[in-house]
Amino acid sequence: MSSLNKGIDKAEVTLKWDPSPQGEPANDLDIIAATYTTDALYGEPAYLVHFDSRSPDGTITLKRDSKTGQGFGDDEAMTLEFSRLAERYGRVVVGVVIQQRGGRRTFGDIPHTLVRVLEGYDELAKDDFARFPDATAAVVAEFVRDGDGKWQLISGVRGFDTDPDEFASAMGRRPAAG
């Protein structure tokens, strides 16, 4: 008998934050996605999607990329089309990282952050990073393909204290038991 669970066909991760005060370096946050093959779910990512890039097959795209947090609505938005993602992929991890060009910034330094995971109009998860004031990056969503081939969201935000390049490697590692 097949599962009644439809899984997630298409999701969107959105990110908002307030700009830095006048005269201060810009707050620049970025959404990053790492895609893993079924034979290396916790190995090196098959590919990364971030500013100025998209997935090779066009299934993961960054639709908005703000370098300042100015404007109305979402500052960044990434679309993930799981129904089109090749079967060889079994896990996608999405994170948010703070660029550190203007000096060290943490989530505690950036006012009114909000990340949401949506499927259509349904909000699957949201967080404001308040639990991670000293973190410079965070995993915000983990999507895995179940035994029936359907994509599921594993909830739970995890904070990291690392630079953007290190975060791209660390974000997909298996969480420490605790």
Disulfide bonds with the S-S distance in Angstrom:
none
